[in-house]
Amino acid sequence: MLGEKNYEVVASSRRTINGAVPTLKVTRLYDKRVIYPFCGCPDMPLFDNPKSAKNFAEVYGWQLVKGDIAVPE
C-alpha cells in the first residue's frame, strides 16, 4: 500500500498584491486522508512569480509524501 503512487500532490499558486503564494493539497489515496493542509500548518512563503511559487509547492508536497511514507500517521 505504500509508495509515492498512492499519493496525489496538487500544486499551484495564487497571485496577491505583493507576489505569488503557493497552494498545495496532498492526499493519501488509499484512505483519502488529506496530509496537507492541516490545522495549524505554517503559512506558505511569498514568491516574486507564480512559477517559483508552484515549484516550491510541488517540492514541498513530495517532501511531505516521503515523510508520510517513512512515518505514516
C-alpha positions in Angstrom: 0.0 0.0 0.0 2.9 2.4 0.5 4.7 4.3 -2.2 4.5 7.6 -4.0 2.0 6.4 -6.5 -0.6 6.2 -3.6 -0.5 9.9 -3.1 -1.9 12.9 -5.0 0.0 16.2 -4.9 -1.8 19.2 -6.4 0.4 22.3 -6.5 -0.5 25.7 -7.8 -0.2 29.3 -6.9 -2.4 32.3 -6.4 -1.5 35.9 -7.1 -1.6 38.5 -4.4 -0.8 42.2 -4.5 2.7 41.5 -3.3 3.6 38.5 -5.4 2.5 34.8 -5.6 1.7 32.4 -2.8 2.0 28.6 -3.3 -1.1 26.5 -2.9 -0.9 22.8 -2.1 -3.0 19.8 -1.3 -1.6 16.4 -0.6 -3.9 13.4 -0.3 -3.1 9.8 0.6 -5.3 8.0 -2.0 -5.8 4.6 -0.3 -7.6 6.1 2.7 -8.4 9.6 1.2 -6.6 11.3 4.1 -5.5 14.9 3.5 -1.9 15.2 4.6 -1.7 18.9 3.7 -3.1 21.4 4.5 -3.7 20.5 8.2 -4.9 22.5 11.1 -2.1 24.8 12.3 0.1 24.3 9.3 2.5 27.2 8.6 1.8 29.8 6.0 3.4 29.4 2.6 6.1 31.9 1.8 5.6 34.7 -0.8 7.4 34.5 -4.2 8.0 37.0 -6.9 6.3 34.9 -9.6 3.8 32.1 -9.9 6.2 29.6 -11.4 8.5 29.8 -8.4 5.6 29.5 -6.0 4.2 26.4 -7.8 7.7 24.8 -7.9 8.1 25.4 -4.2 4.7 23.8 -3.5 5.5 20.7 -5.7 8.8 20.1 -4.0 7.3 20.6 -0.5 4.4 18.3 -1.3 6.7 15.5 -2.3 8.8 16.0 0.8 5.6 15.6 2.8 4.8 12.4 0.9 8.2 10.9 1.6 7.8 11.8 5.3 4.4 10.2 5.4 5.7 7.0 3.8 8.6 6.9 6.3 6.3 7.6 9.3 2.6 7.2 8.5 0.1 8.7 10.8 
